[in-house]
């Protein structure tokens, strides 16, 4: 029996616990390392942890003469809550972000972009809604933006709809196609859809070029010999009025929206 468990059991029978400033902790086992953190901070923001802490407490240990704190999962290092599928590094990043935000020191958390992505992963999995929004923000800062492929992959995996269209626009409008590695990351079906979108945009751009350089030019040449129209000045290259600069972007958005059902 742990000394701390015996001491806590003795104290709990002698004095009452303050409802706000007596901190309850929970012990987690992540890989081969124990973590003991304030339980209230987890339960306050996550329905997953709230439900976990509401589970009935076991009493099998009491029959063997063990203390309460040793028989309840998470109450001691002898009976920790095992977190499967999570690495120590990911859990440390998550806890640092959580504690920093709760103490209004998020700027000083010192987490890298990769660490914030770990926070995004765990806050999504454990339903920390507010921390998830912070992780979304800090994973894609203007000073260290995500690449379009990474942004699309993360948006698809963690349900960040506002990232999908900007990432797809950048991939559709850039001058080079997807690499094999990029195609593997976004998935075969998405790679085919994107290739089809890029082809449609290429055809549209080609038709615009033909119209600008041949059809409109021929109209200009014809207008020079017409008595009904004034001759263009020597500084006027064409009587054609350029299209709106946003036409291409609107077309790209329209095609992508339909192709990816956004």
N, C-alpha and C positions, 0 to 999 in steps of 0.2 A: 504494500500500500504506500502511495506517495505521501511524503510528509505534508506537502501543501494541501492534499485532499483531506488528511486528518485534521489539519489546522482549520480549514474552512468549515468542515463539518462541526467542529467544536464551537467555532465562533457563531455559526448560524443558529445555534441553540441558546446562545447567551444574549445576543443583541439583534435588534431588527435592522433591516437593510433599507437605506434610503431609496425611494422609488425612482429618482432621477440620477443621483450621483453615486450609486453603487453599480459599477460596471460588470455586467455579465460577459464572460468570454466564451469562445468556442474554439476547440482545437481541431485543426485539419491536418490530414496527412496527404501531402502531394509528393508523388514519387517516393523518395526515401527521407523526406524532411517534414518536421512538424511545424505548424504555424498556429499561434494563439492570438486571436484578434477579437475586438469588441463585437459581441453578437448583435447589439441593438443597431449598430450602423449598417449591418447587412440586412436585417429584417425591415428596417425603416424604408428601404428603397427597392427591395426585391420580393416579389410574391413567391418566387421559388424558395428563398431562404425562410420567408415567413412560414410557408407550409412545412418546410423541413423542421423548424423549431416547434411546430405545433403537434408533431407526431407523438404518440403516447410514449412515456418513458418506461423502459424495461425494469423489472424488479427481480430478475433471476439472480443477480449478484447478491441481493440482500439475504437470500436464503443461505448463502455461503458466508455470511458475516461481513460482506464488503460494504463500504460506504456508498451513499447515493451518488456521489460525484464520480465514482469508479464504474458504476453500472450504466450510466446514461451516456450514450454515444456523443462524443464531442466535449464532454465535461472534463476530461483529463487526457494526458498524453498516453495513458494505458489503453484508452478506448476512443481514438480520434475518429472524426468523420473523414473517410477516404474519398478524395476527389479524383475520379478516374478520367483519363483522356486530357489531363491538364498538366503542363510542365511547370517546374518550379519557377522558371524565368517568367513565364506568362502570368502566373499567380502573383509574383512579386510586382510586376508592372501594374496589374489590376489593383492590388492593394495600395500601391503608391498613388495611383490616380484617384482612387476612391477617397483615401485619407486626405490628400492634398485638396481635393475639391470641397470636402466637408469642412476644411479649415481655411477655405478661400485662398489657397496658395497654389492654384493650378498652374500658374505661370512658372512656379519654381519646382515643378515636379521633375524636370530634367529628363523626361522620357524622349527617346528617339522616335522616328516615324514607325519603325518596325514594332517598337514597344506599344505605341498607341494602337496599332493594328491588333495587337494581342488584347488590349483593353476593349477594343471594339468587338472582338470575337467573344470574350467572356461576358461582357455587359449585355450583349445580345442573347447569349445562351441562358444567362441567369436573370434576364428581364430587369436590368437596371436601366430604366428608360432615360433618366436624366444624365447618367454617366455615359450612356451610349451616344447621346447627342454631343456631349463634350468630345468623345472619342472620334466621332465623325468629323468634327471641326478640326481637331489637332492632327488627324491623319492626313489631311489634305490642305496644309497651310500654303498661302501664296509663296512663302519663302522656301518651301520644300514640297512642291505639288506632286501628286501621284501621276504616273504615266497613264495614258488612256487605257492600256490593256489591264493594268493592275486595278484601275478605278472601276472598269467594267466587271472584272472578276469579283471584286469585293462587293460591289453594288448588287450583283446577282446573288452572291452567297448570303449576304446579310440584309437583303431587302432595303437597300438605300436607293429608292426610285429617282431621287433628284440627281444622282450621279450618272445614271444610265445614258440619257440623251447627250450631255456634253462629251462623255467618253466616246460614244458612237460617232458623233459629228467629227471629232478630231481624227478618228480612225478612217472615216469615210472620205474626208477631204484632204488628207495628207498625200504627198506625192508618191509614196512607196506603199506596196501592198503588205499584207500580213506575212510575217515569216512563219516557217513551220512551227517554231517554238511558240509563237504568239497564237497561232491557230489551235495548237494543242491546249493552250491555257484557256481560251475562251470557249472551246468546244467545237466539234465538227459542224453541227447545225448552225451555230452562230457565225462561224467562219464563212459558210456558204451564203448565208443571208447577207453578210457584210460585202462579200465579193459581188453579189448581185446588185446591191445598192451602189457600189463603186462603179460598176459597169453602166448602170442607168445614168449616173451622174456624168460619166465620161461621154456617153452618147449625147446627152443634153448639152454639154459644153462644146462638143464637136459641131452640133447643129447651130448653136449660137455663133460659133466662129465662122461657119459657112455663111450664115445670114449676114453677119457683120462685114465680111470681107468680099462677098460676091453679090448677093442679092441686093443689099443696100447700096453697094458701090455702083451696081448697074443702074439703079434708080437715080443715083446722083448724076451719072453720066448722061442719062436720058434727059434729066431736068436742065442740063446745060444747053440743049438744043431746042428747048421749048420756049416759045414766045410768051406763053401764059404765066411762066414762073420767072422770078428774078434770078439772075446768075449769081452763084455763090461768090463771095469775096475771096481774094487770093489767100487769106488767112484761114478760110473755112475748109476743113478737110472733108467734111461730110455733112449732109443735111439731116443725118440720123441722130435722134436724141438718145443718149445712152440709157440702158435699162437701170432700174433701181439697183443699188449695190447690194441690197438684201435679197434680191430675187434668188440668187444661187443658194443662199442659206435657207430661205423658206422652202425651196424645192428639196434640199437635203433633209430638212426636218420632216417634211411631209412624207418622203419616201421611207425614212427610217422609222417614223411612227407607225406606218402601216406594216412594214416588214417585221418589226419587233413587237408589234402590238403594245405600244407604250401608251 
